Amino acid sequence: MNIAADLVHLSYCSQARTGLQAADLDKILEISKTNNHRDQITGLLTYSGDIFIQFVEGPKASIDHLMYRLRGDARHKDLIVLSEGVEHLRLLPDWDMELVTAQEAHGLLRDALRESDRYGTVIALSRLLAKLQPELYQDLDENDNSG
Ligand SMILES: Cc1cc2nc3c(=O)[nH]c(=O)nc-3n(C[C@H](O)[C@H](O)[C@H](O)COP(=O)(O)O)c2cc1C
């Protein structure tokens, strides 16, 4: 699942619906793994302090469809796209949709950063995750004058 025609990535943050339960999260992950496998989408989801940050990559048509469904999903609101762009290689070719903590994502990004020539993608994702846990990302922020 590494190479796909018209591969794009997209990341967004959103606010979880008030009172979202662990069981709701389980259902989201279950349907995500099934659908994403079908739609050739890979990525990760972090959930912390009622904020979701999701990174998805896949064929443009699949990502467009997913975004349409996500915008209509009442389990979250205030969805804001943080980054999107055309890619050549997947960052997470083996993950239909993994729920990770910001710390786990941080480690993953460090590895990807070392191995990837898609530096722009990794930096974009690092900045998103910095919004969740700024104290982990001071070394990246030091080089970031863009705000
Ligand atoms: C934070 C969040 C992340 C989600 N991520 C995915 C995903 O990666 N893939 C997916 O198919 N559905 C995901 N969903 C669920 C979709 O919004 C939608 O419910 C699901 O795709 C089934 O749509 P359908 O019933 O219209 O077929 C997510 C929902 C939420 C709230």
The ligand as an SDF file (V2000), in Angstrom:
LIG
                    3D

 31 33  0  0  0  0  0  0  0  0999 V2000
  -12.5080   11.9530   14.9410 C   0  0  0  0  0  0  0  0  0  0  0  0
  -13.0890   11.0160   13.9260 C   0  0  0  0  0  0  0  0  0  0  0  0
  -12.2390   10.3390   13.0470 C   0  0  0  0  0  0  0  0  0  0  0  0
  -12.7510    9.4720   12.0940 C   0  0  0  0  0  0  0  0  0  0  0  0
  -11.9030    8.8440   11.2370 N   0  0  0  0  0  0  0  0  0  0  0  0
  -12.4030    8.0630   10.2530 C   0  0  0  0  0  0  0  0  0  0  0  0
  -11.5470    7.4240    9.3100 C   0  0  0  0  0  0  0  0  0  0  0  0
  -10.3140    7.5460    9.3520 O   0  0  0  0  0  0  0  0  0  0  0  0
  -12.1260    6.6490    8.3570 N   0  0  0  0  0  0  0  0  0  0  0  0
  -13.4790    6.4660    8.2730 C   0  0  0  0  0  0  0  0  0  0  0  0
  -13.9380    5.7590    7.3660 O   0  0  0  0  0  0  0  0  0  0  0  0
  -14.3060    7.0450    9.1580 N   0  0  0  0  0  0  0  0  0  0  0  0
  -13.8070    7.8270   10.1390 C   0  0  0  0  0  0  0  0  0  0  0  0
  -14.6630    8.4040   11.0400 N   0  0  0  0  0  0  0  0  0  0  0  0
  -16.0960    8.0750   10.9720 C   0  0  0  0  0  0  0  0  0  0  0  0
  -16.7950    8.8170    9.8520 C   0  0  0  0  0  0  0  0  0  0  0  0
  -17.1360   10.1350   10.2680 O   0  0  0  0  0  0  0  0  0  0  0  0
  -18.1000    8.0620    9.4420 C   0  0  0  0  0  0  0  0  0  0  0  0
  -18.9140    7.9050   10.5630 O   0  0  0  0  0  0  0  0  0  0  0  0
  -17.7720    6.6970    8.8940 C   0  0  0  0  0  0  0  0  0  0  0  0
  -16.8090    6.8130    7.8380 O   0  0  0  0  0  0  0  0  0  0  0  0
  -18.9980    5.9390    8.3340 C   0  0  0  0  0  0  0  0  0  0  0  0
  -19.6590    6.7570    7.4530 O   0  0  0  0  0  0  0  0  0  0  0  0
  -21.0140    6.2610    6.7510 P   0  0  0  0  0  0  0  0  0  0  0  0
  -21.8570    5.6810    7.8450 O   0  0  0  0  0  0  0  0  0  0  0  0
  -21.5690    7.4990    6.1320 O   0  0  0  0  0  0  0  0  0  0  0  0
  -20.5710    5.2250    5.7570 O   0  0  0  0  0  0  0  0  0  0  0  0
  -14.1580    9.2680   12.0160 C   0  0  0  0  0  0  0  0  0  0  0  0
  -15.0030    9.9560   12.8950 C   0  0  0  0  0  0  0  0  0  0  0  0
  -14.4890   10.8180   13.8450 C   0  0  0  0  0  0  0  0  0  0  0  0
  -15.4080   11.5390   14.7790 C   0  0  0  0  0  0  0  0  0  0  0  0
  1  2  1  0
  2  3  1  0
  2 30  2  0
  3  4  2  0
  4  5  1  0
  4 28  1  0
  5  6  2  0
  6  7  1  0
  6 13  1  0
  7  8  2  0
  7  9  1  0
  9 10  1  0
 10 11  2  0
 10 12  1  0
 12 13  2  0
 13 14  1  0
 14 15  1  0
 14 28  1  0
 15 16  1  0
 16 17  1  0
 16 18  1  0
 18 19  1  0
 18 20  1  0
 20 21  1  0
 20 22  1  0
 22 23  1  0
 23 24  1  0
 24 25  2  0
 24 26  1  0
 24 27  1  0
 28 29  2  0
 29 30  1  0
 30 31  1  0
M  END
$$$$
